[in-house]
Amino acid sequence: MRYKPEYKPQKRLELLSITGQIAKKNGFAATGVDGFMQAAGVTSGTFYSHFSSKQDLLKALVEYELQQSFNMWQSNPHDNAKDWINFELERYLSSSHLEHPEQGCVLPALASEVARADDCIKQTYEKELLRGHALFTQHLGCENKAWAMICQLVGAISISRAIHEPALQKSILEANKMLLQSYLDPAAA
């Protein structure tokens, strides 16, 4: 059977989307190729027609997922810094993001796995993260504040996800919103 020329690139994006959801929810290392492909409804043979190895998948996944995060941050409808920041704080430090890692940002879910990966994957992660950092810097007017905000957001979600008690999870998210608002806008403190 012949496929249209756009089939293979579209199928690759579909595989990245599905494997990204599984990796963010269950962990990349904890899921085998068969598990990823089963979730995508295809055979392991299909995997090897798109990726040369599981590490190749991780590299592609990091690129794809960080692009998704970048697109989300770029879609923030606000132009002025204060509204842009508040929008991102509400969106990122939300119950939905906390409870549904498969639908959220890759940073809290896979940063520790990327830290254990090879240099090629780390370089891909760094390159894509720097694009997001540049966007945050543009809105915050300061590279250091951009790094602080990104790290605080990711850390708050990571720690909250490791907490059992929902009320404490919510307190952690709210405390970080308040801290970031006061740090980024001292007049709001």
TORKOL-4160 file (C-alpha; in steps of 0.2 Angstrom, whole numbers, padded with zeros to 4 digits, m for minus):
189
<pt num="1" X="0000" Y="0000" Z="0000"/>
<pt num="2" X="0007" Y="0017" Z="m0005"/>
<pt num="3" X="0005" Y="0032" Z="0007"/>
<pt num="4" X="0004" Y="0050" Z="0003"/>
<pt num="5" X="0020" Y="0059" Z="0005"/>
<pt num="6" X="0014" Y="0069" Z="0020"/>
<pt num="7" X="0009" Y="0052" Z="0029"/>
<pt num="8" X="0026" Y="0049" Z="0037"/>
<pt num="9" X="0029" Y="0066" Z="0044"/>
<pt num="10" X="0011" Y="0067" Z="0051"/>
<pt num="11" X="0013" Y="0049" Z="0059"/>
<pt num="12" X="0029" Y="0055" Z="0067"/>
<pt num="13" X="0021" Y="0070" Z="0075"/>
<pt num="14" X="0006" Y="0059" Z="0081"/>
<pt num="15" X="0019" Y="0046" Z="0088"/>
<pt num="16" X="0028" Y="0061" Z="0097"/>
<pt num="17" X="0012" Y="0068" Z="0104"/>
<pt num="18" X="0006" Y="0051" Z="0111"/>
<pt num="19" X="0023" Y="0046" Z="0117"/>
<pt num="20" X="0025" Y="0063" Z="0125"/>
<pt num="21" X="0009" Y="0061" Z="0135"/>
<pt num="22" X="0014" Y="0043" Z="0141"/>
<pt num="23" X="0032" Y="0049" Z="0145"/>
<pt num="24" X="0026" Y="0064" Z="0155"/>
<pt num="25" X="0013" Y="0054" Z="0165"/>
<pt num="26" X="0023" Y="0038" Z="0168"/>
<pt num="27" X="0041" Y="0042" Z="0164"/>
<pt num="28" X="0052" Y="0040" Z="0149"/>
<pt num="29" X="0064" Y="0027" Z="0156"/>
<pt num="30" X="0050" Y="0017" Z="0164"/>
<pt num="31" X="0041" Y="0015" Z="0148"/>
<pt num="32" X="0048" Y="0003" Z="0134"/>
<pt num="33" X="0046" Y="0005" Z="0116"/>
<pt num="34" X="0032" Y="m0008" Z="0116"/>
<pt num="35" X="0023" Y="0002" Z="0129"/>
<pt num="36" X="0024" Y="0018" Z="0119"/>
<pt num="37" X="0019" Y="0010" Z="0102"/>
<pt num="38" X="0005" Y="0000" Z="0110"/>
<pt num="39" X="m0002" Y="0017" Z="0117"/>
<pt num="40" X="m0001" Y="0024" Z="0099"/>
<pt num="41" X="m0010" Y="0009" Z="0092"/>
<pt num="42" X="0005" Y="0003" Z="0081"/>
<pt num="43" X="0018" Y="m0010" Z="0081"/>
<pt num="44" X="0036" Y="m0009" Z="0087"/>
<pt num="45" X="0041" Y="m0010" Z="0068"/>
<pt num="46" X="0032" Y="0006" Z="0065"/>
<pt num="47" X="0043" Y="0014" Z="0079"/>
<pt num="48" X="0059" Y="0009" Z="0070"/>
<pt num="49" X="0053" Y="0017" Z="0054"/>
<pt num="50" X="0053" Y="0034" Z="0063"/>
<pt num="51" X="0066" Y="0032" Z="0076"/>
<pt num="52" X="0083" Y="0023" Z="0076"/>
<pt num="53" X="0083" Y="0020" Z="0095"/>
<pt num="54" X="0074" Y="0025" Z="0111"/>
<pt num="55" X="0087" Y="0038" Z="0113"/>
<pt num="56" X="0083" Y="0045" Z="0096"/>
<pt num="57" X="0065" Y="0046" Z="0102"/>
<pt num="58" X="0069" Y="0055" Z="0118"/>
<pt num="59" X="0079" Y="0068" Z="0108"/>
<pt num="60" X="0064" Y="0070" Z="0096"/>
<pt num="61" X="0052" Y="0071" Z="0111"/>
<pt num="62" X="0062" Y="0084" Z="0120"/>
<pt num="63" X="0062" Y="0095" Z="0104"/>
<pt num="64" X="0044" Y="0092" Z="0101"/>
<pt num="65" X="0038" Y="0095" Z="0118"/>
<pt num="66" X="0048" Y="0110" Z="0122"/>
<pt num="67" X="0042" Y="0117" Z="0105"/>
<pt num="68" X="0024" Y="0114" Z="0112"/>
<pt num="69" X="0028" Y="0124" Z="0128"/>
<pt num="70" X="0036" Y="0138" Z="0118"/>
<pt num="71" X="0020" Y="0139" Z="0107"/>
<pt num="72" X="0010" Y="0139" Z="0122"/>
<pt num="73" X="0020" Y="0153" Z="0130"/>
<pt num="74" X="0020" Y="0163" Z="0114"/>
<pt num="75" X="0001" Y="0162" Z="0113"/>
<pt num="76" X="m0001" Y="0172" Z="0129"/>
<pt num="77" X="m0013" Y="0185" Z="0123"/>
<pt num="78" X="m0005" Y="0199" Z="0134"/>
<pt num="79" X="0008" Y="0212" Z="0129"/>
<pt num="80" X="0012" Y="0221" Z="0145"/>
<pt num="81" X="0023" Y="0212" Z="0157"/>
<pt num="82" X="0012" Y="0212" Z="0172"/>
<pt num="83" X="m0003" Y="0204" Z="0163"/>
<pt num="84" X="0008" Y="0192" Z="0153"/>
<pt num="85" X="0016" Y="0186" Z="0170"/>
<pt num="86" X="0000" Y="0184" Z="0179"/>
<pt num="87" X="m0008" Y="0174" Z="0164"/>
<pt num="88" X="0007" Y="0162" Z="0164"/>
<pt num="89" X="0007" Y="0160" Z="0183"/>
<pt num="90" X="m0012" Y="0156" Z="0183"/>
<pt num="91" X="m0010" Y="0144" Z="0168"/>
<pt num="92" X="0006" Y="0135" Z="0174"/>
<pt num="93" X="0003" Y="0134" Z="0193"/>
<pt num="94" X="m0015" Y="0127" Z="0190"/>
<pt num="95" X="m0024" Y="0112" Z="0197"/>
<pt num="96" X="m0026" Y="0106" Z="0179"/>
<pt num="97" X="m0007" Y="0106" Z="0176"/>
<pt num="98" X="m0004" Y="0098" Z="0192"/>
<pt num="99" X="m0016" Y="0084" Z="0190"/>
<pt num="100" X="m0013" Y="0081" Z="0171"/>
<pt num="101" X="0005" Y="0080" Z="0168"/>
<pt num="102" X="0002" Y="0071" Z="0151"/>
<pt num="103" X="m0006" Y="0087" Z="0145"/>
<pt num="104" X="0006" Y="0099" Z="0153"/>
<pt num="105" X="0024" Y="0106" Z="0151"/>
<pt num="106" X="0038" Y="0093" Z="0148"/>
<pt num="107" X="0050" Y="0102" Z="0160"/>
<pt num="108" X="0044" Y="0096" Z="0177"/>
<pt num="109" X="0041" Y="0078" Z="0170"/>
<pt num="110" X="0057" Y="0074" Z="0161"/>
<pt num="111" X="0070" Y="0086" Z="0167"/>
<pt num="112" X="0078" Y="0073" Z="0178"/>
<pt num="113" X="0078" Y="0060" Z="0164"/>
<pt num="114" X="0086" Y="0073" Z="0152"/>
<pt num="115" X="0099" Y="0076" Z="0166"/>
<pt num="116" X="0104" Y="0057" Z="0165"/>
<pt num="117" X="0104" Y="0057" Z="0146"/>
<pt num="118" X="0118" Y="0059" Z="0134"/>
<pt num="119" X="0126" Y="0076" Z="0129"/>
<pt num="120" X="0116" Y="0076" Z="0112"/>
<pt num="121" X="0100" Y="0076" Z="0121"/>
<pt num="122" X="0106" Y="0088" Z="0134"/>
<pt num="123" X="0111" Y="0100" Z="0120"/>
<pt num="124" X="0094" Y="0098" Z="0112"/>
<pt num="125" X="0086" Y="0102" Z="0128"/>
<pt num="126" X="0097" Y="0117" Z="0131"/>
<pt num="127" X="0094" Y="0124" Z="0114"/>
<pt num="128" X="0075" Y="0123" Z="0115"/>
<pt num="129" X="0075" Y="0129" Z="0133"/>
<pt num="130" X="0085" Y="0144" Z="0128"/>
<pt num="131" X="0071" Y="0149" Z="0116"/>
<pt num="132" X="0059" Y="0149" Z="0130"/>
<pt num="133" X="0071" Y="0158" Z="0141"/>
<pt num="134" X="0072" Y="0172" Z="0128"/>
<pt num="135" X="0054" Y="0174" Z="0127"/>
<pt num="136" X="0052" Y="0175" Z="0146"/>
<pt num="137" X="0067" Y="0188" Z="0146"/>
<pt num="138" X="0058" Y="0198" Z="0133"/>
<pt num="139" X="0043" Y="0200" Z="0144"/>
<pt num="140" X="0052" Y="0201" Z="0161"/>
<pt num="141" X="0066" Y="0213" Z="0154"/>
<pt num="142" X="0079" Y="0203" Z="0163"/>
<pt num="143" X="0088" Y="0186" Z="0160"/>
<pt num="144" X="0090" Y="0182" Z="0178"/>
<pt num="145" X="0072" Y="0185" Z="0182"/>
<pt num="146" X="0067" Y="0174" Z="0167"/>
<pt num="147" X="0078" Y="0160" Z="0174"/>
<pt num="148" X="0071" Y="0162" Z="0191"/>
<pt num="149" X="0053" Y="0162" Z="0185"/>
<pt num="150" X="0055" Y="0146" Z="0174"/>
<pt num="151" X="0064" Y="0137" Z="0188"/>
<pt num="152" X="0051" Y="0142" Z="0201"/>
<pt num="153" X="0037" Y="0137" Z="0190"/>
<pt num="154" X="0045" Y="0120" Z="0186"/>
<pt num="155" X="0050" Y="0117" Z="0204"/>
<pt num="156" X="0033" Y="0121" Z="0211"/>
<pt num="157" X="0024" Y="0109" Z="0199"/>
<pt num="158" X="0037" Y="0095" Z="0203"/>
<pt num="159" X="0036" Y="0097" Z="0222"/>
<pt num="160" X="0017" Y="0098" Z="0222"/>
<pt num="161" X="0016" Y="0082" Z="0211"/>
<pt num="162" X="0026" Y="0073" Z="0224"/>
<pt num="163" X="0014" Y="0078" Z="0238"/>
<pt num="164" X="m0001" Y="0067" Z="0243"/>
<pt num="165" X="m0012" Y="0079" Z="0251"/>
<pt num="166" X="m0022" Y="0090" Z="0239"/>
<pt num="167" X="m0024" Y="0105" Z="0251"/>
<pt num="168" X="m0005" Y="0105" Z="0253"/>
<pt num="169" X="m0002" Y="0104" Z="0234"/>
<pt num="170" X="m0014" Y="0119" Z="0232"/>
<pt num="171" X="m0005" Y="0129" Z="0246"/>
<pt num="172" X="0012" Y="0126" Z="0237"/>
<pt num="173" X="0005" Y="0132" Z="0220"/>
<pt num="174" X="m0003" Y="0148" Z="0228"/>
<pt num="175" X="0013" Y="0151" Z="0239"/>
<pt num="176" X="0024" Y="0151" Z="0223"/>
<pt num="177" X="0011" Y="0162" Z="0213"/>
<pt num="178" X="0012" Y="0175" Z="0228"/>
<pt num="179" X="0031" Y="0174" Z="0229"/>
<pt num="180" X="0033" Y="0176" Z="0210"/>
<pt num="181" X="0021" Y="0190" Z="0209"/>
<pt num="182" X="0030" Y="0200" Z="0223"/>
<pt num="183" X="0047" Y="0196" Z="0216"/>
<pt num="184" X="0043" Y="0201" Z="0198"/>
<pt num="185" X="0032" Y="0216" Z="0204"/>
<pt num="186" X="0038" Y="0223" Z="0221"/>
<pt num="187" X="0023" Y="0235" Z="0221"/>
<pt num="188" X="0011" Y="0220" Z="0222"/>
<pt num="189" X="0019" Y="0214" Z="0238"/>
